C-alpha cells in the first residue's frame, strides 16, 4: 500500500502523523511524499477554530482532486467533532475518531481491502520508506481537563490521559536506534502527565519529572525537548532537571493574554503577575533559557485598554518566540456565546501590532546570544551554496556555511550575528572534522 499523510493544526497532530508514518513503513507499506502517488491518503484534521475546520474540509477536497483514485481516511478533531459531514466529503472512505487514533494504522490496513488500489511490493527496509529525520515528536498524553472558554479541545479529544511510561521509553529507544538526535515530548499539555504507580502499592502518581528522569537514565538520547508546560506546573523540581545538558533549555508557557480581566473571561487559572513570577524563576535557574508562548488577540469584549495591557506585558516579558493568533469563534465553546465580538478588521490590526512586538523580541533574544557557543543540531542543507540550518538547544535557528555535510549532526557553533529569523553561525575549531 502506498500511503500519503498530512496534518493540520497543532504539534500533537504532527507527532501522531510521524508515528503513523513509522508504523506504516514498519509494516511494509510505502510512505510517499506526493498525494498523486498514493492509493491511500490519511489527513489528520483540526477544528480548534472555525477557520481550522474550514481548512480541514478544503484540504480534504484538494487532496481528492489531486488524486481521485485514492481513498481518503479522515481523522483528528474536525473528523471527530463533525463525523457525518467529514464522511460526506469526496472520496472519504472512512473516518477514524480521536478515540481510535492509536489504532489508525491497524484499522486502515484492515479496511483498505474493501477498496481497489494499485499493487505495491514493499521494500524490507524501513529507512527506505521514511527518510531520516533529526527530530521526532513523541506523544506522552492526550486530552484536557480544563474549561477555557475559547477552546474546543476537551470536547474533541476528551479528558486528559497519559501514555504508559514503558511505551514512551521503548519508542524513544527505537528512534535513537533509527538515528534521531532529538525527541520532543508532546501532548495537549505535557505537564498533565500522570501515571499511577501500581507496582509500589502506595498509590503514588508518577508525573512529568519522573518520566523525564527515566528517559534521561534509560536512553542514550542526545537531546530531549519539552513542550506545552502549564505555567502553574512550573516548579523547582522540574527546573532542577535542566542541570542535565541533554534537556533543551526551552520552555513553552502559554500566556494567551497579558490582561488579567481577559484571562478571567478566558477562565485561565493564573494572573499575569503569577505568570511573570514563573518566567522569572525559570530564567534565574536556567541560564540562556528560551521562553516561548501563545497569545490570542481580539478575544470577545477585549477593550482597547485590555489589548494595550496585553501588548505591553508581552513586550516586558521578552519572549524568545510568540505565536500570535487572532481570536476565531468556535461553535460549541462558551466564548462563542459571549457578547461584544470584535470585527475582523480590529482583530487583524491587533494581530499585526502584537506580531511586531513578537518579531522584535525574537530578534532581541538571538542578539543576546551572539558571541556565545552552542551545540547546534543541523537538520538540512537550505540551498546549493552549502548553507545548513539547525537549532540550538534554546531554540535559536542557526544558519552555517560548510563544505561538508552537517545534516543530523550536533556540532559546537559560535553565533556570529543575528539575522532575520535567528543567527548566523560558524563552526568552532575541529567541529567540522
N, C-alpha and C positions, 0 to 999 in steps of 0.2 A: 504494500500500500504506500502511495506517495501522499504525504501529509504536509499541508501548509498551515502554519499557526500565526495568529496575530492577536494583539491585545490592545485595548483602550483603557485609559484611566490610570489607576494607582500602581505603585511598585509591587503591591501584593499580586495584582493581576499579572504583572510581568514575571514575578517569581514563579507563579503557577505555570505560566507558559513555558518557562525554561525547564521546569521539572517534567512537564509532559513531553517536551522535545527529547529529553534524555531517555524517558521511559519508552516512547515510540521507537527510538533508534535501538535501544537495548533489546527490544522485542523483534527486531528485524525489519522495521518499516523505514522508509526513506523520508527524511525531513527535507523539504525543498524550500527554496528561498523566493520562488515566484509562484503566485497562485495559479497561473496558467499551466504549470507543470503538475498540478495536484489532482488527485481524484477525490480527496477528502480535505475540506477546509475547516479548521477549528477557529472560531472567533470568541475571545474572552471579552465580554461586553461590560459596559459601565453605565450606571444610572444615578451617580451622585448628584447630578443636576439634570434639569430638563434638557439642556443642551447636550449633555453627555449621552442621554438616552437617544436623542435625535441623531447624534453622530454614530451611535451603535447601529441604528437602523440603516442609515445611509451607507455605512461601510459594508454592512451585510449585502445590501443591494449592489454596491460597486463590485464586491467580490463575485457575486452571482453573474454580473455582466462580463467580468473578466474571464470567467470560466463557467460557462453554462452547463458543462458536463459534470462538474464536481458536485458532490453532496456537501452541504454546509451543516456543521454542528455548532449550535449556539450555546454558550454557557455564560456565566458571570451574572452580575447584579441586574442588568436590564433583562436578560433572558429569564431570570428567576422571578423578578417582580412583574413582568408582563409576558408570561409564557405563551398565552394564546396568541397575542399579537406577534411575538417572535416566531412562533411556529408557522404563522401565515406568510412570512416573508419568502421571497422567491428562492427556490432550491434548498430551503431548510429541511433537512432530513429528520432531525430531531433536536430536542432541547435537553441539555443536562443541567439541572438546577444546582445551585451552590452547594446544597446538602450532599450532592453526589460527586462533587468536583474531584475528590481524591481518587475516585474510580473512573474518571473520564476516559483514560486510555483503554482500560478493560472494556468499558461499555461501548466505546466507539469500535473497537476491534471486533466485538461480538456482533454488532449491528450492521457493519458495512457489508456483510454477506448478503443483505437484503437488497443491495443496490449495485448496479454494474459499475465496474471501474477497470481501468487499463491494467493488464497484468504487470507485475513487477517482481523481479528476482532479487531478493535482498542481499546486500553485502554483509559478510560476517563481522565487519569492523565497525564498531560504534563511532570511532573517531572519524571515519569516512562520512558518516551521516551527519554528525554535529561538529561544526568547526570549533577548534579550541578557543575558549573564552578565557579571559584573565580573571573576571569577577563573576560570581554566581550568587543569585538570591536563594535563600533557604527560608521557607515559611515555618515559623515556630508556633504561631497562634492565629486564630481567626475569630471574627465576630466581635461584638462590643456590647457592654452592659450600660453604657452611658445613655443620656437622653438629651443630647444637644439639639436645640430646636431646629437647626438648619440641616440636619444630617439624616439620610435615609439608610445608612449602613446597618444599624441594628435590625431593621426590618428585612433588608436584603441579605444579610449574612448571618443573622441570628445572634444569640448570646455568645460571649467570649468562651472559647475552648482552646486548650493547649495541646500541642503535639507531644507524644511521648519522647522523653529525653533520649532514649536509646536509638529511636528512629532518626533524630536530628544528628546525633553523633555519627551514626552509620552513613547518613547522607553526606556529611562533610568529609568523612574519610574517603568516600568514593570520589568526591570532587577533587580532593587533593591528589589521589591516585591518577585522576584524569588530567592533571596538570594545572588546575586552577590555583591561583595565588591568593585570592581574596574571597571571602564569603561575607555577604550582607544578610544579617538576620532581619527578617521582615514579618509583618503582620499588621493588623489594623492598629494595634498599639502594643508593642512588644513588651512593655513594662507590665502588661496584664498577665504575662506568662505565669501560670501557677500549675503545679502538678502535685497531686497527693503522693506522699512517700509511704506507700503501703508496707514496704518491706520492713521498715523500722518499727511499725506498730505503734508509733507515738502520734500519728495523725499530723505530722509536720508537713507544711506545704513547701515544696521546692519552688523558688522563684527564679527570676531572670539572672540574678547574681550566681546562684547555684549552677544554672545552665552554662553561663559564660565560663565559670571556673572549670567546669567539666570539659568544655570544648578545648580550652587552652591546655588542660592537663592531658587529655586523651588523644589529641590530634596534633600533627605537625604543621597545621595550617599556618602559613606565613603572616596573614593579616585577617583580622576579624573586625567587621564594622557593624554598628548598631543603627537602628532607625526608630523613629516614632516613639520616643520616650515621653510619657506624660510628665509635665512639669512638677506635679505634686509627688511623683515617684522618685524624683532625683534626690539621692541621699548620700551620706558619707560612704556607705558600704559599696554602692555602685561606683562612685567616683574614685575610691581607692583602687579599684580594679585596673584603672588606666596606668598604674605603675608598670604593668606588663606592656612592653613596647609593641607587642603584636596586636593589641587592641587599639584601633584607629582613634585618634583624638578628634572625634566628630560626634556631636550630639544634635539630634533634630528634636526641638521642643516646639510643638505647635502653639502659637500665640493666639491667632485668629482675630484679635482686635487689641489695640492699645488703649481702649477706653473702658473703664470699669462698668459704666452703665450699659454699654453694648454687650460686654461679656455676660452681664446678668441676663439680658434678653436672650442671649445665646445659650444660657444655662451652662456656662463654663465654670468649673468649681475652683476658681482662683481669682485673685486680683492682679493688676499689673505690678503692684508692689511685691507681691509674693513671687511673681514670675521673674522680676528683676533680681530678687534675692537668690533665686535658683541659678540664674545666669552668673551672678557674681560669685557664688560658691563654686560653680564649675570652673570658672576662669582662674580662681585662686588655687584650685587643686590640680588643674591640668594645664601646664604651660602650652601656649600657642593653640589651644583648643578652638575648633570651628563650631560655632553655634549657628545652626540654620533653623528656619521657621517657615510657617504658613500664615498668611494674613488675608482675611476677607474684607473687602471694601464694599460700601453700599448696602450694608445689611438694613432690613426694613426699619425705618424710623431713625437711621443714622443722621443726626443733625450735623450742621457744619462744624460746630464746636467739638462734637464727638469725633468726627473724622480728623480734625486738626489735632486732637489729643492722641489719636492713634498714629498719625503721621509723625508727630514729634517723639512719641515713645519709641517707635521703630528706629528713628534716626539716632536717639540716645543709645540704643542697645548695640549699635554697630555689629549687626549680624554679618556672618560670612556669606550668607545667601538667603534670599527671601523669595518664596513662591507667592506671588500676588494673584488673588482670584477675585473678580467682581462677583458679587452675590448673584446667584441664579436660583429662582424659586423652584422647589421640587415638591410636586404634589404628594401628599401623604405625610409631610412634615409640619410641625407646629408653626415654623416661621412662614410657611406659605400662606397661612391664615392671618398673619399679623397685619395691622394697618400700616399705612404710610410707606408703601413700596416706592423706591426711587426709580426715576426714569433711566433708561439705558444710557442716555447722554450723560447724566450725572455720574453713573457708575463707571462709565468709560473714562471720564475725566479724572475721577479719583484713582482709578487703577493706574493710569499713566503717571499721576503725581507720586503715588506710592512706589511705582516701579523705578522712577528716577532716584528716589531715596535708596531703594534696594540696590540699584546698579552702583551708586556711589559707595555704599557700604562694602559691596563685594570687591570693588577695586581697592578700597582702603585696606581691607583685610589682606589682600595679596601684597600690597605695597609694604605693609608692616612686616611681612615675612621675607622681603627681598634682602639678600645678603646672607640668609641662613641656608644651611644644608639640610635636605630632607631625603629620605628614601622615597623614590617615585616608582610606582607600578606603571610601566609603559604598556599601553593597550594596542596601539595600532600606528601604522605609518599614515600620516594625514595627506601627504602628497608625494609626488615623484622626486622631490628635492631632498629627501632624506630627513624630513621633519617627523618626529614621533611625539605622540601625545600620551599623557597619563595623569595620574593624580597622586598628590602627596597623601599621607595618612590623614592630614587635617583638611582634605578636600579642596585643595587648590589645583586647578587644571594647569599642567605644565607642558610646554612645547619645547622640544630639544632637537637640535640637528645632530645627526650621526651618520657615518658611512657604514655602520654595522647595524644589524637587525636588533632592535631593542625590545621588540614585542614580547610580552609576557615575562618580562624581567623586572626585578626590583633593584634599582640602581641608585647610588648616592648621587644627588644632584644639587647644585647650588642655584638658587633663584637669583637671576641677574637683574631683571626689571619686570615691572608689571605690564601686562598687555590687556587687550580689551576684556577677555573673559578669564584671565588668570595671570600666568607669569611665563617668561622665557627662562629656560634653564640651561645649565652647562654641566655635563658630567664631570665629577671630580676625578682627580688623577687615578688611573687604573680601573675606573668604573666601567670602561668600555672594552676591557680586555676579554 
